[in-house]
Amino acid sequence: MENEILNEQTIKLGAKLSGKEEAVRYVGGILVDNGYVETEYVEKMLEREEVTSTYMGNYVAIPHGTEDSKNTVTKTGISIVTIPDGVDFGSGNTVKVLIGIAGKGDEHLEVLSKIAIICSEEENIQKMIDADSSEQILALFDEVE
């Protein structure tokens, strides 16, 4: 994956977050801080969660903005946050890996397919949770073509 989309600055390991809203704001804030999205995008990520949870199973959630938030995306990017202790995402779901996505045009579809491939292997999810460096997570994404 090109380092413009995911890099050491967009990966945060070992976060301690108290709830779903804080988690979505945190993962969205990384996208804002790294110039992928405008601040309003984070509100649209929270709106999306109200409509339907972005919890995917296997301790993974993929928060992203609503359809009408595309104009607040500057460039395609993803942020990854690991929460080893987990965060309650509602309905009895615990999230340990948060992957925030901002897609410009249709670019996010390629990013999503890469994430789907990685997250389809429980072993990869565990590797992300256990990672003690951003490089370990970047290496996982580099393995998928």
Backbone as JSON Lines, residues from 0, in Angstrom:
{"i":0,"aa":"M","n":[0.86,-1.18,0.0],"ca":[0.0,0.0,0.0],"c":[0.9,1.24,0.0]}
{"i":1,"aa":"E","n":[0.59,2.2,-0.82],"ca":[1.42,3.39,-0.9],"c":[1.49,4.04,0.48]}
{"i":2,"aa":"N","n":[2.65,4.55,0.82],"ca":[2.81,5.16,2.14],"c":[2.05,6.46,2.29]}
{"i":3,"aa":"E","n":[1.51,6.99,1.18],"ca":[0.69,8.2,1.32],"c":[-0.63,7.85,1.98]}
{"i":4,"aa":"I","n":[-1.1,6.6,1.8],"ca":[-2.39,6.19,2.33],"c":[-2.28,5.75,3.79]}
{"i":5,"aa":"L","n":[-1.22,5.04,4.11],"ca":[-0.99,4.54,5.47],"c":[0.49,4.71,5.78]}
{"i":6,"aa":"N","n":[0.81,5.31,6.91],"ca":[2.21,5.46,7.3],"c":[2.32,5.44,8.82]}
{"i":7,"aa":"E","n":[3.53,5.56,9.32],"ca":[3.73,5.47,10.77],"c":[2.93,6.52,11.54]}
{"i":8,"aa":"Q","n":[2.71,7.67,10.95],"ca":[1.96,8.73,11.63],"c":[0.47,8.42,11.74]}
{"i":9,"aa":"T","n":[-0.03,7.52,10.9],"ca":[-1.46,7.22,10.93],"c":[-1.77,5.91,11.67]}
{"i":10,"aa":"I","n":[-0.75,5.37,12.34],"ca":[-0.94,4.14,13.13],"c":[-0.66,4.48,14.59]}
{"i":11,"aa":"K","n":[-1.61,4.16,15.45],"ca":[-1.43,4.39,16.9],"c":[-1.67,3.06,17.6]}
{"i":12,"aa":"L","n":[-0.69,2.65,18.41],"ca":[-0.77,1.36,19.09],"c":[-1.09,1.54,20.57]}
{"i":13,"aa":"G","n":[-1.84,0.59,21.11],"ca":[-2.08,0.55,22.54],"c":[-2.92,1.67,23.1]}
{"i":14,"aa":"A","n":[-3.88,2.16,22.32],"ca":[-4.75,3.25,22.81],"c":[-5.68,2.74,23.9]}
{"i":15,"aa":"K","n":[-6.04,3.63,24.81],"ca":[-7.04,3.32,25.83],"c":[-8.2,4.29,25.61]}
{"i":16,"aa":"L","n":[-9.31,3.76,25.15],"ca":[-10.46,4.59,24.81],"c":[-11.68,4.09,25.58]}
{"i":17,"aa":"S","n":[-12.51,5.04,26.02],"ca":[-13.58,4.67,26.94],"c":[-14.88,4.27,26.27]}
{"i":18,"aa":"G","n":[-15.07,4.63,25.01],"ca":[-16.35,4.29,24.38],"c":[-16.29,4.5,22.88]}
{"i":19,"aa":"K","n":[-17.38,4.15,22.25],"ca":[-17.47,4.21,20.79],"c":[-17.25,5.62,20.25]}
{"i":20,"aa":"E","n":[-17.92,6.63,20.84],"ca":[-17.77,7.99,20.31],"c":[-16.33,8.46,20.42]}
{"i":21,"aa":"E","n":[-15.71,8.23,21.57],"ca":[-14.31,8.62,21.74],"c":[-13.43,7.89,20.74]}
{"i":22,"aa":"A","n":[-13.71,6.61,20.51],"ca":[-12.92,5.81,19.58],"c":[-13.02,6.36,18.15]}
{"i":23,"aa":"V","n":[-14.25,6.68,17.73],"ca":[-14.45,7.2,16.37],"c":[-13.79,8.57,16.23]}
{"i":24,"aa":"R","n":[-13.93,9.42,17.26],"ca":[-13.27,10.74,17.23],"c":[-11.75,10.6,17.16]}
{"i":25,"aa":"Y","n":[-11.22,9.63,17.86],"ca":[-9.77,9.42,17.91],"c":[-9.24,8.98,16.54]}
{"i":26,"aa":"V","n":[-9.88,7.95,15.97],"ca":[-9.42,7.43,14.68],"c":[-9.65,8.47,13.57]}
{"i":27,"aa":"G","n":[-10.73,9.23,13.68],"ca":[-11.0,10.31,12.72],"c":[-10.04,11.47,12.88]}
{"i":28,"aa":"G","n":[-9.68,11.75,14.12],"ca":[-8.74,12.84,14.4],"c":[-7.38,12.6,13.75]}
{"i":29,"aa":"I","n":[-6.98,11.34,13.68],"ca":[-5.71,11.01,13.03],"c":[-5.79,11.37,11.54]}
{"i":30,"aa":"L","n":[-6.93,11.09,10.93],"ca":[-7.12,11.43,9.51],"c":[-7.07,12.95,9.31]}
{"i":31,"aa":"V","n":[-7.67,13.69,10.25],"ca":[-7.66,15.16,10.19],"c":[-6.22,15.67,10.35]}
{"i":32,"aa":"D","n":[-5.54,15.18,11.39],"ca":[-4.18,15.64,11.7],"c":[-3.19,15.38,10.58]}
{"i":33,"aa":"N","n":[-3.45,14.37,9.77],"ca":[-2.53,14.03,8.69],"c":[-2.98,14.54,7.32]}
{"i":34,"aa":"G","n":[-4.0,15.42,7.33],"ca":[-4.39,16.1,6.11],"c":[-5.24,15.3,5.13]}
{"i":35,"aa":"Y","n":[-5.82,14.19,5.58],"ca":[-6.66,13.4,4.67],"c":[-8.07,13.95,4.56]}
{"i":36,"aa":"V","n":[-8.56,14.52,5.66],"ca":[-9.94,15.01,5.69],"c":[-10.03,16.33,6.44]}
{"i":37,"aa":"E","n":[-11.14,17.04,6.19],"ca":[-11.44,18.24,6.97],"c":[-12.12,17.8,8.27]}
{"i":38,"aa":"T","n":[-12.12,18.68,9.25],"ca":[-12.66,18.37,10.57],"c":[-14.09,17.84,10.53]}
{"i":39,"aa":"E","n":[-14.9,18.37,9.63],"ca":[-16.32,17.96,9.54],"c":[-16.47,16.47,9.26]}
{"i":40,"aa":"Y","n":[-15.47,15.87,8.64],"ca":[-15.55,14.45,8.3],"c":[-15.78,13.59,9.55]}
{"i":41,"aa":"V","n":[-15.17,13.98,10.66],"ca":[-15.3,13.2,11.9],"c":[-16.76,13.17,12.35]}
{"i":42,"aa":"E","n":[-17.47,14.3,12.23],"ca":[-18.89,14.33,12.59],"c":[-19.69,13.38,11.7]}
{"i":43,"aa":"K","n":[-19.29,13.31,10.42],"ca":[-19.97,12.42,9.47],"c":[-19.68,10.95,9.8]}
{"i":44,"aa":"M","n":[-18.49,10.69,10.37],"ca":[-18.17,9.33,10.81],"c":[-19.11,8.94,11.97]}
{"i":45,"aa":"L","n":[-19.34,9.88,12.87],"ca":[-20.24,9.62,14.0],"c":[-21.68,9.43,13.51]}
{"i":46,"aa":"E","n":[-22.07,10.24,12.52],"ca":[-23.4,10.11,11.92],"c":[-23.58,8.71,11.33]}
{"i":47,"aa":"R","n":[-22.56,8.24,10.63],"ca":[-22.58,6.9,10.01],"c":[-22.82,5.84,11.08]}
{"i":48,"aa":"E","n":[-22.16,5.98,12.23],"ca":[-22.31,5.0,13.31],"c":[-23.75,4.97,13.83]}
{"i":49,"aa":"E","n":[-24.41,6.13,13.8],"ca":[-25.8,6.18,14.27],"c":[-26.73,5.43,13.32]}
{"i":50,"aa":"V","n":[-26.42,5.5,12.02],"ca":[-27.24,4.82,11.01],"c":[-26.99,3.32,11.09]}
{"i":51,"aa":"T","n":[-25.74,2.93,11.05],"ca":[-25.38,1.51,11.12],"c":[-23.96,1.39,11.66]}
{"i":52,"aa":"S","n":[-23.77,0.45,12.57],"ca":[-22.46,0.28,13.17],"c":[-21.46,-0.18,12.12]}
{"i":53,"aa":"T","n":[-20.22,0.28,12.25],"ca":[-19.17,-0.14,11.33],"c":[-18.38,-1.31,11.91]}
{"i":54,"aa":"Y","n":[-18.94,-1.94,12.96],"ca":[-18.31,-3.14,13.52],"c":[-18.39,-4.26,12.5]}
{"i":55,"aa":"M","n":[-17.26,-4.91,12.23],"ca":[-17.21,-5.93,11.17],"c":[-17.1,-7.35,11.71]}
{"i":56,"aa":"G","n":[-16.93,-7.5,13.01],"ca":[-16.67,-8.83,13.58],"c":[-15.19,-9.0,13.83]}
{"i":57,"aa":"N","n":[-14.83,-10.06,14.56],"ca":[-13.41,-10.33,14.86],"c":[-12.69,-9.14,15.47]}
{"i":58,"aa":"Y","n":[-13.38,-8.4,16.33],"ca":[-12.77,-7.26,17.05],"c":[-12.4,-6.08,16.15]}
{"i":59,"aa":"V","n":[-12.93,-6.03,14.94],"ca":[-12.56,-4.96,14.0],"c":[-13.76,-4.06,13.69]}
{"i":60,"aa":"A","n":[-13.51,-2.73,13.7],"ca":[-14.51,-1.77,13.22],"c":[-13.8,-0.88,12.2]}
{"i":61,"aa":"I","n":[-14.58,-0.46,11.2],"ca":[-14.01,0.36,10.12],"c":[-14.85,1.64,9.98]}
{"i":62,"aa":"P","n":[-14.67,2.58,10.91],"ca":[-15.43,3.83,10.84],"c":[-15.09,4.63,9.58]}
{"i":63,"aa":"H","n":[-16.12,5.2,8.97],"ca":[-15.92,6.04,7.78],"c":[-17.09,7.0,7.69]}
{"i":64,"aa":"G","n":[-16.95,8.0,6.84],"ca":[-17.98,9.04,6.74],"c":[-19.21,8.58,5.96]}
{"i":65,"aa":"T","n":[-20.22,9.42,5.98],"ca":[-21.43,9.16,5.22],"c":[-21.19,9.5,3.75]}
{"i":66,"aa":"E","n":[-22.11,9.1,2.91],"ca":[-22.01,9.34,1.47],"c":[-21.83,10.84,1.17]}
{"i":67,"aa":"D","n":[-22.53,11.69,1.93],"ca":[-22.47,13.13,1.66],"c":[-21.24,13.81,2.26]}
{"i":68,"aa":"S","n":[-20.29,13.02,2.78],"ca":[-19.08,13.63,3.37],"c":[-17.9,13.61,2.41]}
{"i":69,"aa":"K","n":[-18.11,13.09,1.2],"ca":[-16.99,12.94,0.25],"c":[-16.29,14.27,-0.05]}
{"i":70,"aa":"N","n":[-17.06,15.36,-0.02],"ca":[-16.44,16.67,-0.31],"c":[-15.5,17.15,0.8]}
{"i":71,"aa":"T","n":[-15.51,16.47,1.95],"ca":[-14.6,16.86,3.04],"c":[-13.33,16.01,3.05]}
{"i":72,"aa":"V","n":[-13.21,15.1,2.05],"ca":[-12.02,14.26,1.94],"c":[-11.01,14.95,1.02]}
{"i":73,"aa":"T","n":[-9.82,15.21,1.55],"ca":[-8.77,15.86,0.78],"c":[-8.02,14.85,-0.08]}
{"i":74,"aa":"K","n":[-7.7,13.7,0.53],"ca":[-7.01,12.62,-0.19],"c":[-7.3,11.31,0.53]}
{"i":75,"aa":"T","n":[-7.17,10.21,-0.2],"ca":[-7.45,8.9,0.36],"c":[-6.42,8.55,1.44]}
{"i":76,"aa":"G","n":[-6.93,8.07,2.57],"ca":[-6.04,7.65,3.64],"c":[-6.73,6.76,4.63]}
{"i":77,"aa":"I","n":[-5.93,6.02,5.38],"ca":[-6.5,5.23,6.47],"c":[-5.69,5.44,7.73]}
{"i":78,"aa":"S","n":[-6.37,5.29,8.85],"ca":[-5.69,5.33,10.14],"c":[-6.02,4.04,10.86]}
{"i":79,"aa":"I","n":[-5.05,3.52,11.59],"ca":[-5.25,2.28,12.33],"c":[-4.91,2.53,13.79]}
{"i":80,"aa":"V","n":[-5.83,2.13,14.66],"ca":[-5.63,2.27,16.1],"c":[-5.85,0.9,16.73]}
{"i":81,"aa":"T","n":[-4.89,0.46,17.54],"ca":[-5.1,-0.79,18.27],"c":[-5.47,-0.45,19.71]}
{"i":82,"aa":"I","n":[-6.43,-1.2,20.23],"ca":[-6.94,-1.01,21.6],"c":[-6.91,-2.39,22.25]}
{"i":83,"aa":"P","n":[-5.73,-2.81,22.74],"ca":[-5.6,-4.18,23.28],"c":[-6.65,-4.54,24.33]}
{"i":84,"aa":"D","n":[-7.05,-3.59,25.16],"ca":[-8.06,-3.87,26.19],"c":[-9.47,-3.85,25.62]}
{"i":85,"aa":"G","n":[-9.61,-3.39,24.39],"ca":[-10.92,-3.35,23.74],"c":[-11.74,-2.14,24.14]}
{"i":86,"aa":"V","n":[-12.67,-1.79,23.28],"ca":[-13.61,-0.7,23.56],"c":[-15.0,-1.2,23.16]}
{"i":87,"aa":"D","n":[-15.99,-0.87,23.99],"ca":[-17.36,-1.32,23.74],"c":[-17.94,-0.57,22.56]}
{"i":88,"aa":"F","n":[-18.35,-1.31,21.54],"ca":[-18.92,-0.69,20.35],"c":[-20.44,-0.89,20.29]}
{"i":89,"aa":"G","n":[-21.01,-1.26,21.43],"ca":[-22.46,-1.45,21.49],"c":[-22.87,-2.84,21.05]}
{"i":90,"aa":"S","n":[-24.06,-3.25,21.42],"ca":[-24.63,-4.57,21.05],"c":[-23.71,-5.72,21.45]}
{"i":91,"aa":"G","n":[-22.94,-5.54,22.51],"ca":[-22.06,-6.61,22.98],"c":[-20.8,-6.8,22.15]}
{"i":92,"aa":"N","n":[-20.53,-5.85,21.25],"ca":[-19.35,-5.97,20.39],"c":[-18.16,-5.21,20.98]}
{"i":93,"aa":"T","n":[-17.03,-5.88,21.04],"ca":[-15.8,-5.26,21.52],"c":[-14.86,-5.06,20.34]}
{"i":94,"aa":"V","n":[-14.28,-3.87,20.26],"ca":[-13.35,-3.55,19.17],"c":[-11.94,-3.41,19.72]}
{"i":95,"aa":"K","n":[-11.0,-4.08,19.06],"ca":[-9.59,-3.98,19.44],"c":[-8.75,-3.38,18.31]}
{"i":96,"aa":"V","n":[-9.32,-3.38,17.1],"ca":[-8.64,-2.77,15.95],"c":[-9.63,-1.85,15.26]}
{"i":97,"aa":"L","n":[-9.28,-0.56,15.23],"ca":[-10.1,0.45,14.56],"c":[-9.37,0.86,13.3]}
{"i":98,"aa":"I","n":[-10.08,0.85,12.18],"ca":[-9.47,1.28,10.92],"c":[-10.34,2.39,10.35]}
{"i":99,"aa":"G","n":[-9.86,3.62,10.45],"ca":[-10.59,4.76,9.92],"c":[-10.26,4.92,8.44]}
{"i":100,"aa":"I","n":[-11.28,5.15,7.63],"ca":[-11.06,5.26,6.18],"c":[-11.62,6.57,5.64]}
{"i":101,"aa":"A","n":[-10.85,7.2,4.77],"ca":[-11.34,8.35,3.99],"c":[-10.96,8.06,2.55]}
{"i":102,"aa":"G","n":[-11.95,8.04,1.68],"ca":[-11.68,7.72,0.28],"c":[-12.05,8.85,-0.65]}
{"i":103,"aa":"K","n":[-11.12,9.21,-1.5],"ca":[-11.35,10.22,-2.53],"c":[-11.83,9.49,-3.78]}
{"i":104,"aa":"G","n":[-12.98,9.86,-4.3],"ca":[-13.51,9.17,-5.48],"c":[-13.76,7.7,-5.16]}
{"i":105,"aa":"D","n":[-13.29,6.81,-6.04],"ca":[-13.49,5.38,-5.83],"c":[-12.24,4.71,-5.26]}
{"i":106,"aa":"E","n":[-11.23,5.49,-4.92],"ca":[-9.98,4.91,-4.43],"c":[-10.17,4.07,-3.18]}
{"i":107,"aa":"H","n":[-11.17,4.43,-2.38],"ca":[-11.33,3.7,-1.12],"c":[-11.75,2.24,-1.35]}
{"i":108,"aa":"L","n":[-12.29,1.92,-2.53],"ca":[-12.71,0.55,-2.8],"c":[-11.51,-0.39,-2.81]}
{"i":109,"aa":"E","n":[-10.42,0.07,-3.4],"ca":[-9.19,-0.72,-3.42],"c":[-8.66,-0.89,-1.99]}
{"i":110,"aa":"V","n":[-8.7,0.2,-1.23],"ca":[-8.23,0.17,0.15],"c":[-9.09,-0.81,0.96]}
{"i":111,"aa":"L","n":[-10.41,-0.72,0.78],"ca":[-11.32,-1.62,1.49],"c":[-11.06,-3.08,1.16]}
{"i":112,"aa":"S","n":[-10.78,-3.37,-0.11],"ca":[-10.55,-4.77,-0.47],"c":[-9.27,-5.28,0.19]}
{"i":113,"aa":"K","n":[-8.26,-4.43,0.29],"ca":[-7.01,-4.8,0.96],"c":[-7.27,-5.07,2.45]}
{"i":114,"aa":"I","n":[-8.05,-4.19,3.07],"ca":[-8.39,-4.36,4.48],"c":[-9.18,-5.66,4.68]}
{"i":115,"aa":"A","n":[-10.13,-5.92,3.77],"ca":[-10.95,-7.13,3.86],"c":[-10.09,-8.38,3.78]}
{"i":116,"aa":"I","n":[-9.11,-8.36,2.89],"ca":[-8.21,-9.52,2.74],"c":[-7.43,-9.73,4.03]}
{"i":117,"aa":"I","n":[-6.86,-8.67,4.57],"ca":[-6.07,-8.77,5.8],"c":[-6.94,-9.23,6.97]}
{"i":118,"aa":"C","n":[-8.12,-8.62,7.11],"ca":[-8.98,-8.9,8.25],"c":[-9.74,-10.21,8.14]}
{"i":119,"aa":"S","n":[-9.69,-10.85,6.97],"ca":[-10.37,-12.13,6.84],"c":[-9.58,-13.22,7.57]}
{"i":120,"aa":"E","n":[-8.32,-12.96,7.86],"ca":[-7.48,-13.9,8.61],"c":[-7.41,-13.45,10.05]}
{"i":121,"aa":"E","n":[-7.99,-14.25,10.97],"ca":[-7.96,-13.89,12.38],"c":[-6.54,-13.7,12.88]}
{"i":122,"aa":"E","n":[-5.63,-14.49,12.31],"ca":[-4.22,-14.4,12.69],"c":[-3.66,-12.99,12.43]}
{"i":123,"aa":"N","n":[-4.08,-12.37,11.32],"ca":[-3.61,-11.01,11.0],"c":[-4.16,-9.99,11.99]}
{"i":124,"aa":"I","n":[-5.41,-10.18,12.39],"ca":[-6.01,-9.26,13.37],"c":[-5.23,-9.36,14.68]}
{"i":125,"aa":"Q","n":[-4.93,-10.59,15.08],"ca":[-4.15,-10.78,16.31],"c":[-2.77,-10.13,16.18]}
{"i":126,"aa":"K","n":[-2.16,-10.25,15.0],"ca":[-0.84,-9.63,14.77],"c":[-0.94,-8.11,14.95]}
{"i":127,"aa":"M","n":[-2.04,-7.52,14.47],"ca":[-2.21,-6.07,14.64],"c":[-2.37,-5.72,16.11]}
{"i":128,"aa":"I","n":[-3.2,-6.48,16.84],"ca":[-3.43,-6.21,18.25],"c":[-2.13,-6.33,19.04]}
{"i":129,"aa":"D","n":[-1.32,-7.33,18.68],"ca":[-0.07,-7.6,19.4],"c":[1.11,-6.74,18.93]}
{"i":130,"aa":"A","n":[0.94,-6.02,17.84],"ca":[2.07,-5.27,17.25],"c":[2.65,-4.29,18.27]}
{"i":131,"aa":"D","n":[3.98,-4.24,18.31],"ca":[4.59,-3.23,19.17],"c":[5.33,-2.18,18.36]}
{"i":132,"aa":"S","n":[5.12,-2.2,17.05],"ca":[5.65,-1.12,16.22],"c":[4.74,-0.92,15.0]}
{"i":133,"aa":"S","n":[4.72,0.31,14.52],"ca":[3.94,0.63,13.32],"c":[4.43,-0.18,12.13]}
{"i":134,"aa":"E","n":[5.74,-0.45,12.1],"ca":[6.33,-1.19,10.98],"c":[5.68,-2.56,10.82]}
{"i":135,"aa":"Q","n":[5.33,-3.2,11.95],"ca":[4.72,-4.53,11.87],"c":[3.37,-4.46,11.16]}
{"i":136,"aa":"I","n":[2.62,-3.41,11.41],"ca":[1.33,-3.25,10.75],"c":[1.53,-2.87,9.28]}
{"i":137,"aa":"L","n":[2.47,-1.98,9.02],"ca":[2.76,-1.61,7.62],"c":[3.18,-2.85,6.82]}
{"i":138,"aa":"A","n":[3.96,-3.73,7.43],"ca":[4.42,-4.95,6.75],"c":[3.24,-5.84,6.37]}
{"i":139,"aa":"L","n":[2.24,-5.93,7.25],"ca":[1.04,-6.72,6.94],"c":[0.34,-6.19,5.69]}
{"i":140,"aa":"F","n":[0.24,-4.86,5.61],"ca":[-0.43,-4.24,4.46],"c":[0.41,-4.35,3.19]}
{"i":141,"aa":"D","n":[1.73,-4.35,3.36],"ca":[2.61,-4.46,2.19],"c":[2.56,-5.86,1.59]}
{"i":142,"aa":"E","n":[2.2,-6.87,2.41],"ca":[2.14,-8.25,1.92],"c":[1.0,-8.45,0.93]}
{"i":143,"aa":"V","n":[-0.04,-7.64,1.06],"ca":[-1.24,-7.81,0.22],"c":[-1.1,-6.96,-1.04]}
{"i":144,"aa":"E","n":[-1.2,-7.6,-2.18],"ca":[-1.11,-6.84,-3.43],"c":[-2.47,-6.59,-4.01]}
